[in-house]
């Protein structure tokens, strides 16, 4: 219960930052993607500049997560499916002018586009889940399932 409350508070704070930065505005995202405004790029760069060294330090000090596990960062070399997934995400981002977190902020601010984007996000997640179950995908090697064959 305590972790849920902490998560809720951080989520509300994050949503507030997104709203204050106008990252839930369709025009803001399109201005960034057209390279007319660089504020969003600076926003993302500052988040990476703060979080990457902090996560590296926490991992190195073997800090435990609130769930009791070790903090271990995932590392993988860029592969073809990473580029394909990034391109697909980028196309969706360009068309909708949003991604998951700002889409929720859109809805809370009364923007109707968020009501279209959120079902689209869930549809994409559902299709990815079906693709993984069908075996017609290339994994990143991080999430392997153990298959036990009787015999």
Phi and psi in radians as a Rosetta constraint file:
Dihedral C 1 N 2 CA 2 C 2 CIRCULARHARMONIC -1.109 0.35
Dihedral N 2 CA 2 C 2 N 3 CIRCULARHARMONIC -0.738 0.35
Dihedral C 2 N 3 CA 3 C 3 CIRCULARHARMONIC -1.145 0.35
Dihedral N 3 CA 3 C 3 N 4 CIRCULARHARMONIC -0.628 0.35
Dihedral C 3 N 4 CA 4 C 4 CIRCULARHARMONIC -1.104 0.35
Dihedral N 4 CA 4 C 4 N 5 CIRCULARHARMONIC -0.718 0.35
Dihedral C 4 N 5 CA 5 C 5 CIRCULARHARMONIC -1.142 0.35
Dihedral N 5 CA 5 C 5 N 6 CIRCULARHARMONIC -0.752 0.35
Dihedral C 5 N 6 CA 6 C 6 CIRCULARHARMONIC -1.088 0.35
Dihedral N 6 CA 6 C 6 N 7 CIRCULARHARMONIC -0.764 0.35
Dihedral C 6 N 7 CA 7 C 7 CIRCULARHARMONIC -1.069 0.35
Dihedral N 7 CA 7 C 7 N 8 CIRCULARHARMONIC -0.726 0.35
Dihedral C 7 N 8 CA 8 C 8 CIRCULARHARMONIC -1.093 0.35
Dihedral N 8 CA 8 C 8 N 9 CIRCULARHARMONIC -0.778 0.35
Dihedral C 8 N 9 CA 9 C 9 CIRCULARHARMONIC -1.104 0.35
Dihedral N 9 CA 9 C 9 N 10 CIRCULARHARMONIC -0.764 0.35
Dihedral C 9 N 10 CA 10 C 10 CIRCULARHARMONIC -1.148 0.35
Dihedral N 10 CA 10 C 10 N 11 CIRCULARHARMONIC -0.657 0.35
Dihedral C 10 N 11 CA 11 C 11 CIRCULARHARMONIC -1.116 0.35
Dihedral N 11 CA 11 C 11 N 12 CIRCULARHARMONIC -0.735 0.35
Dihedral C 11 N 12 CA 12 C 12 CIRCULARHARMONIC -1.140 0.35
Dihedral N 12 CA 12 C 12 N 13 CIRCULARHARMONIC -0.740 0.35
Dihedral C 12 N 13 CA 13 C 13 CIRCULARHARMONIC -1.099 0.35
Dihedral N 13 CA 13 C 13 N 14 CIRCULARHARMONIC -0.756 0.35
Dihedral C 13 N 14 CA 14 C 14 CIRCULARHARMONIC -1.100 0.35
Dihedral N 14 CA 14 C 14 N 15 CIRCULARHARMONIC -0.765 0.35
Dihedral C 14 N 15 CA 15 C 15 CIRCULARHARMONIC -1.058 0.35
Dihedral N 15 CA 15 C 15 N 16 CIRCULARHARMONIC -0.661 0.35
Dihedral C 15 N 16 CA 16 C 16 CIRCULARHARMONIC -1.117 0.35
Dihedral N 16 CA 16 C 16 N 17 CIRCULARHARMONIC -0.706 0.35
Dihedral C 16 N 17 CA 17 C 17 CIRCULARHARMONIC -1.133 0.35
Dihedral N 17 CA 17 C 17 N 18 CIRCULARHARMONIC -0.756 0.35
Dihedral C 17 N 18 CA 18 C 18 CIRCULARHARMONIC -1.075 0.35
Dihedral N 18 CA 18 C 18 N 19 CIRCULARHARMONIC -0.748 0.35
Dihedral C 18 N 19 CA 19 C 19 CIRCULARHARMONIC -1.175 0.35
Dihedral N 19 CA 19 C 19 N 20 CIRCULARHARMONIC -0.764 0.35
Dihedral C 19 N 20 CA 20 C 20 CIRCULARHARMONIC -1.112 0.35
Dihedral N 20 CA 20 C 20 N 21 CIRCULARHARMONIC -0.512 0.35
Dihedral C 20 N 21 CA 21 C 21 CIRCULARHARMONIC -1.539 0.35
Dihedral N 21 CA 21 C 21 N 22 CIRCULARHARMONIC 0.017 0.35
Dihedral C 21 N 22 CA 22 C 22 CIRCULARHARMONIC 1.049 0.35
Dihedral N 22 CA 22 C 22 N 23 CIRCULARHARMONIC 0.464 0.35
Dihedral C 22 N 23 CA 23 C 23 CIRCULARHARMONIC -1.338 0.35
Dihedral N 23 CA 23 C 23 N 24 CIRCULARHARMONIC -0.079 0.35
Dihedral C 23 N 24 CA 24 C 24 CIRCULARHARMONIC -1.670 0.35
Dihedral N 24 CA 24 C 24 N 25 CIRCULARHARMONIC 0.014 0.35
Dihedral C 24 N 25 CA 25 C 25 CIRCULARHARMONIC -1.570 0.35
Dihedral N 25 CA 25 C 25 N 26 CIRCULARHARMONIC 2.203 0.35
Dihedral C 25 N 26 CA 26 C 26 CIRCULARHARMONIC -0.941 0.35
Dihedral N 26 CA 26 C 26 N 27 CIRCULARHARMONIC -0.785 0.35
Dihedral C 26 N 27 CA 27 C 27 CIRCULARHARMONIC -1.130 0.35
Dihedral N 27 CA 27 C 27 N 28 CIRCULARHARMONIC -0.604 0.35
Dihedral C 27 N 28 CA 28 C 28 CIRCULARHARMONIC -1.102 0.35
Dihedral N 28 CA 28 C 28 N 29 CIRCULARHARMONIC -0.802 0.35
Dihedral C 28 N 29 CA 29 C 29 CIRCULARHARMONIC -1.157 0.35
Dihedral N 29 CA 29 C 29 N 30 CIRCULARHARMONIC -0.755 0.35
Dihedral C 29 N 30 CA 30 C 30 CIRCULARHARMONIC -1.170 0.35
Dihedral N 30 CA 30 C 30 N 31 CIRCULARHARMONIC -0.619 0.35
Dihedral C 30 N 31 CA 31 C 31 CIRCULARHARMONIC -1.120 0.35
Dihedral N 31 CA 31 C 31 N 32 CIRCULARHARMONIC -0.649 0.35
Dihedral C 31 N 32 CA 32 C 32 CIRCULARHARMONIC -1.176 0.35
Dihedral N 32 CA 32 C 32 N 33 CIRCULARHARMONIC -0.820 0.35
Dihedral C 32 N 33 CA 33 C 33 CIRCULARHARMONIC -1.167 0.35
Dihedral N 33 CA 33 C 33 N 34 CIRCULARHARMONIC -0.460 0.35
Dihedral C 33 N 34 CA 34 C 34 CIRCULARHARMONIC -1.445 0.35
Dihedral N 34 CA 34 C 34 N 35 CIRCULARHARMONIC -0.020 0.35
Dihedral C 34 N 35 CA 35 C 35 CIRCULARHARMONIC 1.094 0.35
Dihedral N 35 CA 35 C 35 N 36 CIRCULARHARMONIC 0.518 0.35
Dihedral C 35 N 36 CA 36 C 36 CIRCULARHARMONIC -1.483 0.35
Dihedral N 36 CA 36 C 36 N 37 CIRCULARHARMONIC -0.543 0.35
Dihedral C 36 N 37 CA 37 C 37 CIRCULARHARMONIC -2.336 0.35
Dihedral N 37 CA 37 C 37 N 38 CIRCULARHARMONIC 2.443 0.35
Dihedral C 37 N 38 CA 38 C 38 CIRCULARHARMONIC -1.918 0.35
Dihedral N 38 CA 38 C 38 N 39 CIRCULARHARMONIC 0.107 0.35
Dihedral C 38 N 39 CA 39 C 39 CIRCULARHARMONIC -0.995 0.35
Dihedral N 39 CA 39 C 39 N 40 CIRCULARHARMONIC -0.733 0.35
Dihedral C 39 N 40 CA 40 C 40 CIRCULARHARMONIC -1.164 0.35
Dihedral N 40 CA 40 C 40 N 41 CIRCULARHARMONIC -0.687 0.35
Dihedral C 40 N 41 CA 41 C 41 CIRCULARHARMONIC -1.083 0.35
Dihedral N 41 CA 41 C 41 N 42 CIRCULARHARMONIC -0.742 0.35
Dihedral C 41 N 42 CA 42 C 42 CIRCULARHARMONIC -1.132 0.35
Dihedral N 42 CA 42 C 42 N 43 CIRCULARHARMONIC -0.653 0.35
Dihedral C 42 N 43 CA 43 C 43 CIRCULARHARMONIC -1.071 0.35
Dihedral N 43 CA 43 C 43 N 44 CIRCULARHARMONIC -0.834 0.35
Dihedral C 43 N 44 CA 44 C 44 CIRCULARHARMONIC -1.152 0.35
Dihedral N 44 CA 44 C 44 N 45 CIRCULARHARMONIC -0.730 0.35
Dihedral C 44 N 45 CA 45 C 45 CIRCULARHARMONIC -1.093 0.35
Dihedral N 45 CA 45 C 45 N 46 CIRCULARHARMONIC -0.678 0.35
Dihedral C 45 N 46 CA 46 C 46 CIRCULARHARMONIC -1.189 0.35
Dihedral N 46 CA 46 C 46 N 47 CIRCULARHARMONIC -0.626 0.35
Dihedral C 46 N 47 CA 47 C 47 CIRCULARHARMONIC -1.127 0.35
Dihedral N 47 CA 47 C 47 N 48 CIRCULARHARMONIC -0.725 0.35
Dihedral C 47 N 48 CA 48 C 48 CIRCULARHARMONIC -1.188 0.35
Dihedral N 48 CA 48 C 48 N 49 CIRCULARHARMONIC -0.722 0.35
Dihedral C 48 N 49 CA 49 C 49 CIRCULARHARMONIC -1.106 0.35
Dihedral N 49 CA 49 C 49 N 50 CIRCULARHARMONIC -0.540 0.35
Dihedral C 49 N 50 CA 50 C 50 CIRCULARHARMONIC -1.477 0.35
Dihedral N 50 CA 50 C 50 N 51 CIRCULARHARMONIC -0.811 0.35
Dihedral C 50 N 51 CA 51 C 51 CIRCULARHARMONIC -1.344 0.35
Dihedral N 51 CA 51 C 51 N 52 CIRCULARHARMONIC -0.664 0.35
Dihedral C 51 N 52 CA 52 C 52 CIRCULARHARMONIC -1.058 0.35
Dihedral N 52 CA 52 C 52 N 53 CIRCULARHARMONIC -0.910 0.35
Dihedral C 52 N 53 CA 53 C 53 CIRCULARHARMONIC -1.136 0.35
Dihedral N 53 CA 53 C 53 N 54 CIRCULARHARMONIC -0.611 0.35
Dihedral C 53 N 54 CA 54 C 54 CIRCULARHARMONIC -1.157 0.35
Dihedral N 54 CA 54 C 54 N 55 CIRCULARHARMONIC -0.785 0.35
Dihedral C 54 N 55 CA 55 C 55 CIRCULARHARMONIC -1.120 0.35
Dihedral N 55 CA 55 C 55 N 56 CIRCULARHARMONIC -0.708 0.35
Dihedral C 55 N 56 CA 56 C 56 CIRCULARHARMONIC -1.035 0.35
Dihedral N 56 CA 56 C 56 N 57 CIRCULARHARMONIC -0.792 0.35
Dihedral C 56 N 57 CA 57 C 57 CIRCULARHARMONIC -1.130 0.35
Dihedral N 57 CA 57 C 57 N 58 CIRCULARHARMONIC -0.768 0.35
Dihedral C 57 N 58 CA 58 C 58 CIRCULARHARMONIC -1.114 0.35
Dihedral N 58 CA 58 C 58 N 59 CIRCULARHARMONIC -0.697 0.35
Dihedral C 58 N 59 CA 59 C 59 CIRCULARHARMONIC -1.152 0.35
Dihedral N 59 CA 59 C 59 N 60 CIRCULARHARMONIC -0.767 0.35
Dihedral C 59 N 60 CA 60 C 60 CIRCULARHARMONIC -1.085 0.35
Dihedral N 60 CA 60 C 60 N 61 CIRCULARHARMONIC -0.602 0.35
Dihedral C 60 N 61 CA 61 C 61 CIRCULARHARMONIC -1.474 0.35
Dihedral N 61 CA 61 C 61 N 62 CIRCULARHARMONIC 0.081 0.35
Dihedral C 61 N 62 CA 62 C 62 CIRCULARHARMONIC 0.969 0.35
Dihedral N 62 CA 62 C 62 N 63 CIRCULARHARMONIC 0.818 0.35
Dihedral C 62 N 63 CA 63 C 63 CIRCULARHARMONIC -1.232 0.35
Dihedral N 63 CA 63 C 63 N 64 CIRCULARHARMONIC 2.471 0.35
Dihedral C 63 N 64 CA 64 C 64 CIRCULARHARMONIC -1.590 0.35
Dihedral N 64 CA 64 C 64 N 65 CIRCULARHARMONIC 2.543 0.35
Dihedral C 64 N 65 CA 65 C 65 CIRCULARHARMONIC -1.334 0.35
Dihedral N 65 CA 65 C 65 N 66 CIRCULARHARMONIC 2.886 0.35
Dihedral C 65 N 66 CA 66 C 66 CIRCULARHARMONIC -1.048 0.35
Dihedral N 66 CA 66 C 66 N 67 CIRCULARHARMONIC -0.330 0.35
Dihedral C 66 N 67 CA 67 C 67 CIRCULARHARMONIC -1.569 0.35
Dihedral N 67 CA 67 C 67 N 68 CIRCULARHARMONIC 0.026 0.35
Dihedral C 67 N 68 CA 68 C 68 CIRCULARHARMONIC 1.658 0.35
Dihedral N 68 CA 68 C 68 N 69 CIRCULARHARMONIC -0.059 0.35
Dihedral C 68 N 69 CA 69 C 69 CIRCULARHARMONIC -1.628 0.35
Dihedral N 69 CA 69 C 69 N 70 CIRCULARHARMONIC 2.912 0.35
Dihedral C 69 N 70 CA 70 C 70 CIRCULARHARMONIC -1.317 0.35
Dihedral N 70 CA 70 C 70 N 71 CIRCULARHARMONIC 2.500 0.35
Dihedral C 70 N 71 CA 71 C 71 CIRCULARHARMONIC -1.372 0.35
Dihedral N 71 CA 71 C 71 N 72 CIRCULARHARMONIC 1.951 0.35
Dihedral C 71 N 72 CA 72 C 72 CIRCULARHARMONIC -2.270 0.35
Dihedral N 72 CA 72 C 72 N 73 CIRCULARHARMONIC 2.104 0.35
Dihedral C 72 N 73 CA 73 C 73 CIRCULARHARMONIC -1.457 0.35
Dihedral N 73 CA 73 C 73 N 74 CIRCULARHARMONIC 2.480 0.35
Dihedral C 73 N 74 CA 74 C 74 CIRCULARHARMONIC -1.447 0.35
Dihedral N 74 CA 74 C 74 N 75 CIRCULARHARMONIC 2.391 0.35
Dihedral C 74 N 75 CA 75 C 75 CIRCULARHARMONIC -2.299 0.35
Dihedral N 75 CA 75 C 75 N 76 CIRCULARHARMONIC 2.295 0.35
Dihedral C 75 N 76 CA 76 C 76 CIRCULARHARMONIC -2.626 0.35
Dihedral N 76 CA 76 C 76 N 77 CIRCULARHARMONIC 2.667 0.35
Dihedral C 76 N 77 CA 77 C 77 CIRCULARHARMONIC -1.407 0.35
Dihedral N 77 CA 77 C 77 N 78 CIRCULARHARMONIC 2.486 0.35
Dihedral C 77 N 78 CA 78 C 78 CIRCULARHARMONIC -1.053 0.35
Dihedral N 78 CA 78 C 78 N 79 CIRCULARHARMONIC 2.330 0.35
Dihedral C 78 N 79 CA 79 C 79 CIRCULARHARMONIC -2.255 0.35
Dihedral N 79 CA 79 C 79 N 80 CIRCULARHARMONIC 3.046 0.35
Dihedral C 79 N 80 CA 80 C 80 CIRCULARHARMONIC -0.968 0.35
Dihedral N 80 CA 80 C 80 N 81 CIRCULARHARMONIC -0.753 0.35
Dihedral C 80 N 81 CA 81 C 81 CIRCULARHARMONIC -1.199 0.35
Dihedral N 81 CA 81 C 81 N 82 CIRCULARHARMONIC -0.438 0.35
Dihedral C 81 N 82 CA 82 C 82 CIRCULARHARMONIC -1.165 0.35
Dihedral N 82 CA 82 C 82 N 83 CIRCULARHARMONIC -0.754 0.35
Dihedral C 82 N 83 CA 83 C 83 CIRCULARHARMONIC -1.140 0.35
Dihedral N 83 CA 83 C 83 N 84 CIRCULARHARMONIC -0.767 0.35
Dihedral C 83 N 84 CA 84 C 84 CIRCULARHARMONIC -1.092 0.35
Dihedral N 84 CA 84 C 84 N 85 CIRCULARHARMONIC -0.790 0.35
Dihedral C 84 N 85 CA 85 C 85 CIRCULARHARMONIC -1.118 0.35
Dihedral N 85 CA 85 C 85 N 86 CIRCULARHARMONIC -0.717 0.35
Dihedral C 85 N 86 CA 86 C 86 CIRCULARHARMONIC -1.118 0.35
Dihedral N 86 CA 86 C 86 N 87 CIRCULARHARMONIC -0.688 0.35
Dihedral C 86 N 87 CA 87 C 87 CIRCULARHARMONIC -1.146 0.35
Dihedral N 87 CA 87 C 87 N 88 CIRCULARHARMONIC -0.749 0.35
Dihedral C 87 N 88 CA 88 C 88 CIRCULARHARMONIC -1.115 0.35
Dihedral N 88 CA 88 C 88 N 89 CIRCULARHARMONIC -0.740 0.35
Dihedral C 88 N 89 CA 89 C 89 CIRCULARHARMONIC -1.065 0.35
Dihedral N 89 CA 89 C 89 N 90 CIRCULARHARMONIC -0.771 0.35
Dihedral C 89 N 90 CA 90 C 90 CIRCULARHARMONIC -1.090 0.35
Dihedral N 90 CA 90 C 90 N 91 CIRCULARHARMONIC -0.701 0.35
Dihedral C 90 N 91 CA 91 C 91 CIRCULARHARMONIC -1.114 0.35
Dihedral N 91 CA 91 C 91 N 92 CIRCULARHARMONIC -0.791 0.35
Dihedral C 91 N 92 CA 92 C 92 CIRCULARHARMONIC -1.092 0.35
Dihedral N 92 CA 92 C 92 N 93 CIRCULARHARMONIC -0.695 0.35
Dihedral C 92 N 93 CA 93 C 93 CIRCULARHARMONIC -1.121 0.35
Dihedral N 93 CA 93 C 93 N 94 CIRCULARHARMONIC -0.746 0.35
Dihedral C 93 N 94 CA 94 C 94 CIRCULARHARMONIC -1.164 0.35
Dihedral N 94 CA 94 C 94 N 95 CIRCULARHARMONIC -0.692 0.35
Dihedral C 94 N 95 CA 95 C 95 CIRCULARHARMONIC -1.253 0.35
Dihedral N 95 CA 95 C 95 N 96 CIRCULARHARMONIC -0.861 0.35
Dihedral C 95 N 96 CA 96 C 96 CIRCULARHARMONIC -1.435 0.35
Dihedral N 96 CA 96 C 96 N 97 CIRCULARHARMONIC -0.392 0.35
Dihedral C 96 N 97 CA 97 C 97 CIRCULARHARMONIC 1.238 0.35
Dihedral N 97 CA 97 C 97 N 98 CIRCULARHARMONIC 0.376 0.35
Dihedral C 97 N 98 CA 98 C 98 CIRCULARHARMONIC -2.784 0.35
Dihedral N 98 CA 98 C 98 N 99 CIRCULARHARMONIC 2.909 0.35
Dihedral C 98 N 99 CA 99 C 99 CIRCULARHARMONIC -2.296 0.35
Dihedral N 99 CA 99 C 99 N 100 CIRCULARHARMONIC -3.096 0.35
Dihedral C 99 N 100 CA 100 C 100 CIRCULARHARMONIC -0.910 0.35
Dihedral N 100 CA 100 C 100 N 101 CIRCULARHARMONIC -0.928 0.35
Dihedral C 100 N 101 CA 101 C 101 CIRCULARHARMONIC -1.142 0.35
Dihedral N 101 CA 101 C 101 N 102 CIRCULARHARMONIC -0.873 0.35
Dihedral C 101 N 102 CA 102 C 102 CIRCULARHARMONIC -1.089 0.35
Dihedral N 102 CA 102 C 102 N 103 CIRCULARHARMONIC -0.471 0.35
Dihedral C 102 N 103 CA 103 C 103 CIRCULARHARMONIC -1.097 0.35
Dihedral N 103 CA 103 C 103 N 104 CIRCULARHARMONIC -0.680 0.35
Dihedral C 103 N 104 CA 104 C 104 CIRCULARHARMONIC -1.163 0.35
Dihedral N 104 CA 104 C 104 N 105 CIRCULARHARMONIC -0.668 0.35
Dihedral C 104 N 105 CA 105 C 105 CIRCULARHARMONIC -1.159 0.35
Dihedral N 105 CA 105 C 105 N 106 CIRCULARHARMONIC -0.639 0.35
Dihedral C 105 N 106 CA 106 C 106 CIRCULARHARMONIC -0.984 0.35
Dihedral N 106 CA 106 C 106 N 107 CIRCULARHARMONIC -0.862 0.35
Dihedral C 106 N 107 CA 107 C 107 CIRCULARHARMONIC -1.081 0.35
Dihedral N 107 CA 107 C 107 N 108 CIRCULARHARMONIC -0.757 0.35
Dihedral C 107 N 108 CA 108 C 108 CIRCULARHARMONIC -1.180 0.35
Dihedral N 108 CA 108 C 108 N 109 CIRCULARHARMONIC -0.384 0.35
Dihedral C 108 N 109 CA 109 C 109 CIRCULARHARMONIC -1.622 0.35
Dihedral N 109 CA 109 C 109 N 110 CIRCULARHARMONIC -0.027 0.35
Dihedral C 109 N 110 CA 110 C 110 CIRCULARHARMONIC 1.636 0.35
Dihedral N 110 CA 110 C 110 N 111 CIRCULARHARMONIC 0.129 0.35
Dihedral C 110 N 111 CA 111 C 111 CIRCULARHARMONIC -1.346 0.35
Dihedral N 111 CA 111 C 111 N 112 CIRCULARHARMONIC 2.164 0.35
Dihedral C 111 N 112 CA 112 C 112 CIRCULARHARMONIC -1.177 0.35
Dihedral N 112 CA 112 C 112 N 113 CIRCULARHARMONIC -0.530 0.35
Dihedral C 112 N 113 CA 113 C 113 CIRCULARHARMONIC -0.993 0.35
Dihedral N 113 CA 113 C 113 N 114 CIRCULARHARMONIC -0.564 0.35
Dihedral C 113 N 114 CA 114 C 114 CIRCULARHARMONIC -1.062 0.35
Dihedral N 114 CA 114 C 114 N 115 CIRCULARHARMONIC -0.567 0.35
Dihedral C 114 N 115 CA 115 C 115 CIRCULARHARMONIC -1.241 0.35
Dihedral N 115 CA 115 C 115 N 116 CIRCULARHARMONIC -0.324 0.35
Dihedral C 115 N 116 CA 116 C 116 CIRCULARHARMONIC -1.582 0.35
Dihedral N 116 CA 116 C 116 N 117 CIRCULARHARMONIC -0.711 0.35
Dihedral C 116 N 117 CA 117 C 117 CIRCULARHARMONIC -1.182 0.35
Dihedral N 117 CA 117 C 117 N 118 CIRCULARHARMONIC -0.724 0.35
Dihedral C 117 N 118 CA 118 C 118 CIRCULARHARMONIC -1.098 0.35
Dihedral N 118 CA 118 C 118 N 119 CIRCULARHARMONIC -0.834 0.35
Dihedral C 118 N 119 CA 119 C 119 CIRCULARHARMONIC -1.047 0.35
Dihedral N 119 CA 119 C 119 N 120 CIRCULARHARMONIC -0.611 0.35
Dihedral C 119 N 120 CA 120 C 120 CIRCULARHARMONIC -1.106 0.35
Dihedral N 120 CA 120 C 120 N 121 CIRCULARHARMONIC -0.671 0.35
Dihedral C 120 N 121 CA 121 C 121 CIRCULARHARMONIC -1.105 0.35
Dihedral N 121 CA 121 C 121 N 122 CIRCULARHARMONIC -0.791 0.35
Dihedral C 121 N 122 CA 122 C 122 CIRCULARHARMONIC -1.187 0.35
Dihedral N 122 CA 122 C 122 N 123 CIRCULARHARMONIC -0.589 0.35
Dihedral C 122 N 123 CA 123 C 123 CIRCULARHARMONIC -1.102 0.35
Dihedral N 123 CA 123 C 123 N 124 CIRCULARHARMONIC -0.771 0.35
Dihedral C 123 N 124 CA 124 C 124 CIRCULARHARMONIC -1.069 0.35
Dihedral N 124 CA 124 C 124 N 125 CIRCULARHARMONIC -0.730 0.35
Dihedral C 124 N 125 CA 125 C 125 CIRCULARHARMONIC -1.106 0.35
Dihedral N 125 CA 125 C 125 N 126 CIRCULARHARMONIC -0.722 0.35
Dihedral C 125 N 126 CA 126 C 126 CIRCULARHARMONIC -1.103 0.35
Dihedral N 126 CA 126 C 126 N 127 CIRCULARHARMONIC -0.789 0.35
Dihedral C 126 N 127 CA 127 C 127 CIRCULARHARMONIC -1.123 0.35
Dihedral N 127 CA 127 C 127 N 128 CIRCULARHARMONIC -0.668 0.35
Dihedral C 127 N 128 CA 128 C 128 CIRCULARHARMONIC -1.142 0.35
Dihedral N 128 CA 128 C 128 N 129 CIRCULARHARMONIC -0.693 0.35
Dihedral C 128 N 129 CA 129 C 129 CIRCULARHARMONIC -1.095 0.35
Dihedral N 129 CA 129 C 129 N 130 CIRCULARHARMONIC -0.764 0.35
Dihedral C 129 N 130 CA 130 C 130 CIRCULARHARMONIC -1.103 0.35
Dihedral N 130 CA 130 C 130 N 131 CIRCULARHARMONIC -0.691 0.35
Dihedral C 130 N 131 CA 131 C 131 CIRCULARHARMONIC -1.112 0.35
Dihedral N 131 CA 131 C 131 N 132 CIRCULARHARMONIC -0.738 0.35
Dihedral C 131 N 132 CA 132 C 132 CIRCULARHARMONIC -1.123 0.35
Dihedral N 132 CA 132 C 132 N 133 CIRCULARHARMONIC -0.710 0.35
Dihedral C 132 N 133 CA 133 C 133 CIRCULARHARMONIC -1.201 0.35
Dihedral N 133 CA 133 C 133 N 134 CIRCULARHARMONIC -0.519 0.35
Dihedral C 133 N 134 CA 134 C 134 CIRCULARHARMONIC -1.334 0.35
Dihedral N 134 CA 134 C 134 N 135 CIRCULARHARMONIC -0.282 0.35
Dihedral C 134 N 135 CA 135 C 135 CIRCULARHARMONIC 1.447 0.35
Dihedral N 135 CA 135 C 135 N 136 CIRCULARHARMONIC 0.057 0.35
Dihedral C 135 N 136 CA 136 C 136 CIRCULARHARMONIC -1.596 0.35
Dihedral N 136 CA 136 C 136 N 137 CIRCULARHARMONIC 0.856 0.35
Dihedral C 136 N 137 CA 137 C 137 CIRCULARHARMONIC -2.491 0.35
Dihedral N 137 CA 137 C 137 N 138 CIRCULARHARMONIC 2.883 0.35
Dihedral C 137 N 138 CA 138 C 138 CIRCULARHARMONIC -1.949 0.35
Dihedral N 138 CA 138 C 138 N 139 CIRCULARHARMONIC 2.066 0.35
Dihedral C 138 N 139 CA 139 C 139 CIRCULARHARMONIC -1.482 0.35
Dihedral N 139 CA 139 C 139 N 140 CIRCULARHARMONIC 2.970 0.35
Dihedral C 139 N 140 CA 140 C 140 CIRCULARHARMONIC -1.661 0.35
Dihedral N 140 CA 140 C 140 N 141 CIRCULARHARMONIC 0.043 0.35
Dihedral C 140 N 141 CA 141 C 141 CIRCULARHARMONIC 1.458 0.35
Dihedral N 141 CA 141 C 141 N 142 CIRCULARHARMONIC -0.055 0.35
Dihedral C 141 N 142 CA 142 C 142 CIRCULARHARMONIC -1.527 0.35
Dihedral N 142 CA 142 C 142 N 143 CIRCULARHARMONIC -0.503 0.35
Dihedral C 142 N 143 CA 143 C 143 CIRCULARHARMONIC -2.102 0.35
Dihedral N 143 CA 143 C 143 N 144 CIRCULARHARMONIC 1.461 0.35
Dihedral C 143 N 144 CA 144 C 144 CIRCULARHARMONIC -1.745 0.35
Dihedral N 144 CA 144 C 144 N 145 CIRCULARHARMONIC 2.446 0.35
Dihedral C 144 N 145 CA 145 C 145 CIRCULARHARMONIC -1.773 0.35
Dihedral N 145 CA 145 C 145 N 146 CIRCULARHARMONIC 2.456 0.35
Dihedral C 145 N 146 CA 146 C 146 CIRCULARHARMONIC -1.592 0.35
Dihedral N 146 CA 146 C 146 N 147 CIRCULARHARMONIC 2.145 0.35
Dihedral C 146 N 147 CA 147 C 147 CIRCULARHARMONIC -1.858 0.35
Dihedral N 147 CA 147 C 147 N 148 CIRCULARHARMONIC 2.128 0.35
Dihedral C 147 N 148 CA 148 C 148 CIRCULARHARMONIC -1.743 0.35
Dihedral N 148 CA 148 C 148 N 149 CIRCULARHARMONIC 2.086 0.35
Dihedral C 148 N 149 CA 149 C 149 CIRCULARHARMONIC -1.753 0.35
Dihedral N 149 CA 149 C 149 N 150 CIRCULARHARMONIC 2.078 0.35
Dihedral C 149 N 150 CA 150 C 150 CIRCULARHARMONIC -1.159 0.35
Dihedral N 150 CA 150 C 150 N 151 CIRCULARHARMONIC 2.509 0.35
